[in-house]
Amino acid sequence: MSASITREQLLAAAKEFGTPLYVYHAERIIAQYRKLQTAFAATDTRIFYACKALTNINILRLLKTIDAPIDCSSINEVKLALHAGHAPENVLYTSNGIAFSEIAEAKELGVNINIDSLSNLEKFGKAYGHSYPVGIRLKPNIMAGGNLKISTGHENSKFGIPVEQIDDVIALMQAHNIHIRGLHIHTGSEIKDVEVFIKGLDVLFELMPRFPELGFIDLGGGFKVPYKDGDEGTDITALGKAIATAFEKVQTTYGKPLQVWFEPGKFIVSEAGYFITEVNVLKHNPQISFAGVNSGFNHLIRPMFYDAFHRIENISNPDGVKKTYTVTGNICETDNFATDRYLSEISEGDFLVFYNAGAYGFEMSSNYNSRYKPAEVLYKDGKAHLIRRRDNFEDLLRNQPFVL
Ligand SMILES: Cc1ncc(COP(=O)(O)O)c(C=O)c1O
């Protein structure tokens, strides 16, 4: 199995399905998942794919083919996972700041639930008492993650119940006899440092003796992948070993079998995704050569929203002489994909591919400027499958009845 899609396949897809176009590699997604299974094999682990990263039902179905459970961040993601054929016990809803009605709906659907506020925990206790096991999301006061926008475990974060309010959790648990069977934290994304996960684990280990009915500890997602040459990802093998050692110790003291749950998104799909655009115009002024493509931050928001770096390649002229370009979008806003990027010489009509586009790419896209959302293609067994057609004008008009 090749670990990536070839330039020729990307060019063929661009010609067959048009651009802008997201392309995903099924075998790579499965290989990434298998890597995690291997890394954590020494511990009783469940690895939930955080589908917020890439939610196409065919990707959810692909994960089902390898019995990979799904982590969701909205009730609709829960419904999509069930629609794709996942059993309720293999679906986890890790909510934040949601209306209790969504938790009630998730309970009716029979899925796993992590609750992230005292308010919803109290409502849950009043409504269901001990009848339905639940996990609680805690805020461990750990600063981690690639940048502040993707750091979710620090003191000022909105996510989770602050660990310093644990007495209130215990009081609710006792008052309503709530079956708390899991403790959850997610400290952020793009966490390279294995120590951060162990620190999070230590915070939970401290609290465990106060929760007699635990069945799992959920450490969330956040594994880092390389985005550019020389980048290092999270050493998941080292993490697997560290988790196994830490868990062995605690398992005995806790005296009951415990699972470790993870919710990786980016690690599973980022490198398996490619975003292909076509160069509309070249503009040269004394300082800058602009390459304007037929897309913008409405389709791939990460560069503008997170200052994220995506490797770009001119697949129409891969061996051309290198020149420096600023790659921009066609949105009527400042939307730079990359500035001063050294790329092989670009001509209008060339195809530029953005790598690491599998996570938080299509899912964060919009119809801003009434531009159509891109199409999505899945390569599996060397064959390209259209898994989402590009928007058309009717799609823009859908839900807009004239009232005047
Ligand atoms: C609760 C939770 N779990 C898992 C993830 C997946 O994170 P990543 O894609 O960095 O692995 C996120 C992402 O923000 C999250 O908020």
The ligand as an SDF file (V2000), in Angstrom:
LIG
                    3D

 16 16  0  0  0  0  0  0  0  0999 V2000
  -12.9600   17.1980   22.8890 C   0  0  0  0  0  0  0  0  0  0  0  0
  -12.0670   17.0390   21.7060 C   0  0  0  0  0  0  0  0  0  0  0  0
  -11.6220   15.8170   21.4210 N   0  0  0  0  0  0  0  0  0  0  0  0
  -10.8250   15.5960   20.3540 C   0  0  0  0  0  0  0  0  0  0  0  0
  -10.4370   16.6120   19.5180 C   0  0  0  0  0  0  0  0  0  0  0  0
   -9.5450   16.2950   18.3340 C   0  0  0  0  0  0  0  0  0  0  0  0
   -8.3600   16.9950   18.3890 O   0  0  0  0  0  0  0  0  0  0  0  0
   -7.2140   16.7060   17.3220 P   0  0  0  0  0  0  0  0  0  0  0  0
   -7.8310   16.8010   15.9710 O   0  0  0  0  0  0  0  0  0  0  0  0
   -6.1980   17.7520   17.5840 O   0  0  0  0  0  0  0  0  0  0  0  0
   -6.7010   15.3260   17.5990 O   0  0  0  0  0  0  0  0  0  0  0  0
  -10.8640   17.9160   19.7850 C   0  0  0  0  0  0  0  0  0  0  0  0
  -10.4080   19.0210   18.9260 C   0  0  0  0  0  0  0  0  0  0  0  0
  -10.3730   20.1250   19.2240 O   0  0  0  0  0  0  0  0  0  0  0  0
  -11.7090   18.1320   20.9090 C   0  0  0  0  0  0  0  0  0  0  0  0
  -12.1550   19.3630   21.2000 O   0  0  0  0  0  0  0  0  0  0  0  0
  1  2  1  0
  2  3  1  0
  2 15  2  0
  3  4  2  0
  4  5  1  0
  5  6  1  0
  5 12  2  0
  6  7  1  0
  7  8  1  0
  8  9  2  0
  8 10  1  0
  8 11  1  0
 12 13  1  0
 12 15  1  0
 13 14  2  0
 15 16  1  0
M  END
$$$$
